[in-house]
């Protein structure tokens, strides 16, 4: 891709002045129209060091209304970022509908700069590329316009610019030892960028190569590309949508999966057994929580279930003995006005835990394939692709080392009615029951079918569902705590074994070197 690019392209000053005035006027109009049509826009400036990303960003934003865009400079990965999956900081910066977010460097550092510096290991590359492609597809499928610009200069031009920057008192700090190393090994670094461009140049998010030797030429090309992409998005938004592709129907010979119908809801625990087991599990979790923090293991626990199935009670018992500084409970209600204008996964990414901490979600991202599906809050196309989007989000977290546990608390319809009436009769609990809860009972069969499909399509080896028999609250709470404790113990044991193996390998290499010296 890069070897065919002519880096000697230039434009004379008169042509530049004439064209840039026209383009700036057009960009201002397009920004307003995208805002009116509520189209989110992301513009990525990537490329080689000293290629002029900062200058070109500044030129691009001159004609734009500053109230309608943000610029995010992707600095070196800090502690907060290192303690979460690498895409976390970019998910949380995705723009709301109608706004523009401009990235000075981006998620591509993971597979270029970090790869060159050996921070990203070879075995991590395939997963990182997969995560990036998934991230971009989810955004563009959700209506975001993603414009990716790669600024390209030659090795000699880069060297010349580095020297000029170093000679300037106010800019000398910008050039680092790492920059010079990448310039010295220019071909090696360029090859990594070439591979990145080839593997991530997609129909929904194509790369544009910017010949950046002549800054005026680069500015005109960037502004032209941005204007064309925004105009294309507006044109497509204006076309009457064709009937969307329907998600593939599950054809099981006329038989439903029937996951919930096979759950044994007769399971019970007597009060004395419950108290004894609960006490032991809570003390066990208290110890495990300290180990999680020490070993920097992140944990995500999601609770779903029927209304009045006991999610709140299970969460209270789960957190009873945990250090409150190390966990957060995230209750999920209907999205507010800010959340509605972002991608539906955005609000959940904002609450993902850092390494060593636990995030507990009281209702989760699975609302997209349950309540939003049943109540018509999203299209069939949207909820149909959500299964894959959710699986890939959870895979990205699991690749980072996150323990993911998902619980469906199951009760039958009669038990739910009994609990609803009990709440209605108790002044202290009456606030828990609403007219909507009663209305949802009328759609029980629809919800059961949706839950069956959700459990089958999103229970994975790295993020399994646990169906909890919930007619007896004692049994349900113990099962939840026991499942969490077992999963945490397993992960802690794996981490310790991995550390032992690494230490053993280091000792073996050290002994080998000593023998060679002798």
N, C-alpha and C positions, 0 to 999 in steps of 0.2 A: 504493500500500500504506500509506504513512505518513499521507497526508492524511485518512484515515478514522479515525485513532486518536484517542480521547478522552483527553487528557492530564490531565484533572481528576479522574480516578478516585482514590478514597481508601477507607480502611477505619478504623473506630474502634478505639481501643486495646483494648477488651474483646474484640472479635471477633478482633483480631490475636493476642492472648495465647492465646485458646482454640484457634484454628486452628493456630498455629505449634507448640504443644506436640504436637499430634496428628501434624503433618507431620514434625517432627524425629524422633519415634519411628519413623515409617514409613520415613524415609530411612535410619536406622541399620540397620533390618532389611534393606532392599533392598540396601544396600552389602554386607552379609554374604552375601546370596544371590547377588549378581553375582560376588563373589569365589569362592564355592563352585562356581558354574557356569562360572567362568573367562571372564567376559564383559568385554572392555576397554571403557572408557567415556571419552569426551572431551567436556568441557563448555566451550564458547567463550563468553566474556563480551565482547561488542563493543558499539559504540554511540557516542554523542556524548560529548565531553569534559565532565567533572564530573557525569555521569549517575549516578555512585555505584557503579561496577563493584567497586572495592575493598571497600566496605561490604557489598555484596551477596554477594561471594565469601566474606567472613568469616562472614556469617550462614549461608550454605549449608553451610560446612564444620564449623560448631559441633557438630552431632550425629554427624558422621562419625568413624570410627576413623582417627586421623592416620597410622597405619602403612599405610593402604590408598590414600592419594591423594598427589598432588604438585600444587603450584601453580607455573605458569611465567608470569612477568611478561615480556611481549614488549617489551623496552626498545627504544630507538632502534637502528637497524641499525648494528652495529659493523663493524670491519675484517674479522673472520672471516666474518661473514654476507655482507658485500658481495662477497667473493671467491668466493662459491658461488651456485648457483641459489637463488632466494628461499625455496623450500619446504624446502631442506635442513635448516634449523634446526628446522623443525616435524616433519619426518619423524623426526629423531633424538630428538624428545621424545614420540613416540607411545607410549602405555602398553602394558605387557605384559598378557596375559590376566588378568582379575580385578582390575585396578587402575584407578583413576580419575585422569585428568590434567585439570586445570582451567587454562584459558588466559585470562590477563588481557590482552586484545587478542590479535590473531592475524594469520594470513596475509592477512586482509582489508585490512590497512593498505596493501598493495601497490596496491589498486584504489580506495582512498578517500583516506586521509591523504597517501600518496605521490603520488597523482594530483593532489590539490589543490595540493600543494607543488611540482608539476611535476617530481618525481623520476621518476615513471612517465610516459613519453611516450604520446601518444595512440595511436601505432601499436603500442605494446606491450600495450594493454589486452585486445584479443581473445585473444592468446596467454596472458595472465595469467589471465583468466577460465577459459579452457580448462584450464589447468594446475590451477587450484583445484578445478574440478568433477571432473577426473580423480583428483586426490588424495583428495577426499572419497569418491568412488565406490569407489576401491580399498580404502579403510579400511572402509567399511560393507559392501561385498561380502565382506570378510574377517571380518566378525562384530563390528566395533566399533560401539558406540552413540555417535552424534555428535549432541550437543544444542547448538544455536546460539541464543544469546540476544542480542537487540539492545535496549539500554537507551536510551530515547528521552525527551528533555525539550525544552521550548520554548526559543526564543532568549532570552526574558526570564528564564526560570528559570536558564538556563545563565549568563547575565551576572551574575545575583544571586549564584550560587554561586562564580563566579570572584572576585568582589569580597570575599566572605566569606573565601575561602581566602587571598587576598592580605593580608587584615587580620590573619591569624594568623601569628605569628612562626615556628611550627614547620611551617606548610604553605604559606607564601608561594611557596617555590621551585617548587611543583607547577604553577603557572600560568605559561605561557610566552608570548612574543610571538606564536608560531604559534597558540596557543589563542585569543588575542584576535582574531587575523586571521580564524580560522574562525568565531568568533562574529559578527564584523562582516559577514562574507559568508556568513551562516548559510544562506540559501536555496540558494546555489550549492553549498555543501558537502552540504547535505541532499539535493539532487538527485543528487549522486554516490552517496550512501549508498542512496538510493531505487533507483537503477539497479543497484547491487550486490545489494541484497536481491532484486530481481526476477530478476536473471540467475542467482542461486545458490540460490534457494528450490526445492529438489528434493524428490522423494518420499522419498528415502533420507536426506536431511539438510535438513529444513525449518527455516525461521527462526521464532522466537517473538518477537514485538514486546512489550517490557516497558514499560508506562507507568510511568516512574520518578520522577514528581514527588513522589508520596507513597512514602517509602521502605518503610513497613510493607506497603503494598499490593504494591509491587514484590517484596518478599521472599516474601510468600505466593504470588504468581503464579509466581515462579521455582521455589520449592520444590515447588509443585504440578506444574509442567511436568516437572521432573526426576524426581519420583516416578512420574508417569504413564509417562514414556518408559522408565524402568528396569523398571517392572512389565510394560509391553508387551514389552520384550526378553525378560524371563523367561518370560512366557506363550508367546511364539513359540518360545523354546528348548525348552519343554516339549511342544510339539505335535510329533507324529511327522512327520518331514520327508517331503514328497512326493518322488516321483522327480524329481531335478533335471533341468533342461533340458540336453540333451546339446549339446556344441558342434557347429556345422554341419559335416557331413561334406564332404570335398573330393570332388566327383564330376567326375572328368576323363575320362568315357567309359570307365572301367575301366583307365585308364593312370595310373601313379604319376608324380610329378614327376621322380624319378630324378636329382636334382642330383649326388649322389655317384657314381652309376654312370658319369657322363660325364667324371670327372676322370682326366686322363692321369698315372698314377703312374710312368711310365717316365722322367720328367725327371731329369736328373743334372747334377752339376758335378764336374769333377776337382779334386783337392786344391789344386793350385797356383792355379787360377782362383778357387776358394772363398776361399783365404787373402787373395788380392789384393783381391777385391771386399769381403770382410768388413772388412778393414782400412780401406778407403776409406769404407765406410758408417758404421763406428763413429766415425771422425773427423768425418764429416758430421753425425752425430747429436749429437756433443759440441757443435759450433757451434750447431746448431739449438736445443739445450736452453737455451743461454744466451739466445737470442733469445726463446724461449717465456717465460722468466722476465721478461725486460725488457718484453715486450709484454703480460704477464699473460694468457697463453692457457692455460686448463686442458685437460688431455688425459686421456682414459680409454681404456685398451687392455685388451681382454678376450681371454683364450685359452681355447678349448675344443678338444676333440679326443678321439680314441680313447686309451685307456690305452696308455702307452709310445709315443705319437706324437711326442714331442719337445718338449713345452711348456716344460719346465724348461730344456732346452738353449737354446731360442730366447730365453727370457727372460734367461738369463745373458748371451748375446751382445748382446742389446738394451741391457742396463743397463751393460755393461762400461765404457763411456766417459762415462756420465752422472754428474752431480754427485749424490752420495747424499743431499744435503740437499734435492734437488728432485724426488725420486720415492719412491714406496713400492710394494712388491710385496705384494699381499694374497692369500695362499693361502686358498682356500675349501674347507673340509671339510664333513662332515655338521654340521648346526646343533647347537649345544650347548643346554643346558637353558634359558639365558636367551634365546637366539635363537629357540627353538621357541615361546616364549610371546608373540612379537611377530609382526607382519605379515612375510611372507617377504622383502619388499624392505628391511625396516628395517636389517638388518645390512650391506647394501651401501651404503645411504645414509650410514651412519656412516663409510665409507671414501672418500667422493667427494672428489676433490682440490680445493684452493682454486686460484684463478686463478694461473697461472704454474707449476703443479706437475703431475706425472704420477702417475696411479694405474694400476697394472698388476695385473689380476686373473687369478690362476691358477685357473681355473674361476670361473663367474659365476652371475648370477641365472637363467641359462638352465637351471640344474639343475631348475627347476620343470617345464619341458616336455620334459625328457629323463629323468634318473634318477628323479625323483619321480613322473613319469608312468608309466614302465615298471615301477618297483618298487612302485607302489601307495601311495606316501607321501602323496599328495593325491588328491582326488576328480577325476573326469572334468570336472565343472563347474569346479573350481578351475584345473586346467591348461588347460582350454579358454578361459577368460577371460584367462589369463596373457599370451597373445600381445599382446592390446591393452594390457594394463597395462604390459608391458615397453616396447612401442613408445612409449607416452605418457611413461614415465619418461625414456627416452632423448631424446624430443623436448623435454622440459623442460630437460634438460642442454644439448642443442644450441641451444635458444633463448637460453641464457645465454652461448653462444659456445664451448662445449666441443667439442673434436675427439674424436670417438668412432670407434674402430677395433676390429673384432671378427674374430678369426681362428679358423677351424676347421682344425685340423691333421689331415689325412686320410692314413691308411695302409691297406693291405689286410690281410686276416685272416692271410695267411701271414707277412707282415712282422711283424705283432704277435706271432705265436707265436715267431718267431725271436728277437725282442727279449726276450720273456718268458724264454725258455730261457737266453739270454745273461746276463740278470740273475740267474737262479737259480744259474748256474755261477760268478758273480763274487761273492766274499764282501763286497766293498765296495759292491755294488749290490743284494744280496739283499733288503735292507730295503725296496726300492722295489716289490717284488712281493708280493701277498697272495692268499689263497684267493679273496677277492672278485673280484680281477682275472680269475682263471681262470673263475669262475662267470659273470661278465658276458659272456664270449665266447659262452656258450650262447644269449644273447639278442641276438646281433649283428644279426640281421635286424630285430628290433623296434626296436633303437636306430637302425639306418640309416633306417628309415621315419620315426621321430620327428625325426631330424636333418634329413632332406629337408624335412619340413613346417616345421621351425623356420627353416631357411635361407630358404625361400620367403616365409614370413609375417612375418619380422622383419628382412629386409634392406631398409633404407630409404635414401633419398638422404642423410639426415643421420647415419645409423649403419649403414653397409654391412657385409656379411659379406665376408671374403676367405677363400676355400677354398685351403689351402696343400697342394700335392702333397708329402707327407712321407715317402715311401719312402726318399728320399735326404735325409739330414739336412743335408748341405751346401746343397743346393738350397733346402730348406725355410727354413733360417735366413736365407739371403740374401734370399729373397722376403719374409720377414717384415720384416726391417730396411729393405729397399728400399721396401716399401709404407708403413711408418711415416714414413720420411724424406720421401717424396714428398708424403704428406698434410700433414705439418708445414710443409714448404716452401710448399705451396699456401696454407695458412691464413695463414702469416706474410706472404706476398705480398699476400693479400687485405686484411689488416689495414693494411699499409703504404699500399696504394692508397686505402683508405677514409680514412686520415689525411690523405693528400695532397689528396683531394677536399674534405675538411672545411676544411683550411687554405686551399685555393683559394677556397672559398665565403666564408670569413671575410675574405680579402683583397679579394674582389670587393665585399662589402657595405661594407667600410671605405672603399674607393675611391669607391663610390657616394655615401656620406655626405659625403666631402670635396668631390665635385663639386657636391652640393646646397648646401653652405655657400658655395661660390664663386658 
